[in-house]
């Protein structure tokens, strides 16, 4: 990897470690075909365009973690575009969502004032499936120079089972799956979904969310939610129903690499102790990609959890490994650009 890639990652690191006010590279929010897009760009030469697909956060593109990461990438030399995806912001899992997201991406990349040439995709968590689907779609894949998946999954069935059954799994993932299950299967359960929405909002802002404290079991609906989260027999039954739902109504969320374009490099970054999507998912995905001859770099790191980062220089070996992964991604972009010119 050449020196220019390392210069870019050191600028990335400097931005992450800086204590100054964020958004010095924020150029404002633009409307593209009715879609709100946050635009980040540094003052120097722009080396390429990155489109950031935000994850299942109620704040969507306005999540401070997304803004911080976008700022760092912009000051490393990229134009960073963060579209607003309303269905993801609403935490929805629903049939047809992938077509909706891919359609929005196609509209965005057709704006050559923002995306003049090739582009890369960065995604977090469950949104990783949309980037992989984009790499299977010729109209998008022909201009795609690379994908960076942070905390993504390989098998939706194993992730949903982990979320519902594992005692160490984060309640945030359980609550989102429960909310969408009842919205899809039993839409008349309005009171139940109201309680689940309240719990999700609390869980999103609390470091430790405890159902024993948050839910009043003397109330019928809250007692039902508590039982769904804590009773092992109920969780096993839910896991079985979810497996059927993902096979039928939500089959588009299963990763299929058979049609992935082979010349698009994929960077996988995963927190070692992620309690929503376990790190083993990125390891399995990396093996599947490598088996298909797709350029792949996997970095499992202690510096990340699920959506949070802590770049402490005292963990310099972990910092170096993470920077090395980004240097590989930046260098892959450089090679892709050189190949297009040749």
Protein Blocks (a to p, Z undefined) as FASTA:
>chain_A
ZZklmmmmmmmmmmmmpcbdehklpgbjcdeehiacdddddfbdcfbdcdddddddfklm
mlmklmmmmmmmmmnopacdddddfklmnopacehklmmmmmmmmmmmmmmklmmmccdd
ddehjllmmmmmmmmmmklmmmmgbdcdehiafblklmmmmmmmmmkbcfklmmmmmmmm
mmmmmmmlmmlmmmmmmmmmmmmmpmbacfklmpcfkbmklmmmmmmmmmmklmmmmmmm
mmmmmmmmmmmmpccfklgcfklccdddddfklckbcfklmmmmmmmmmmnopacddddd
fkbcehiacddfklmmlmmmmmmmmmmmmmmmmmmmmmmmZZ
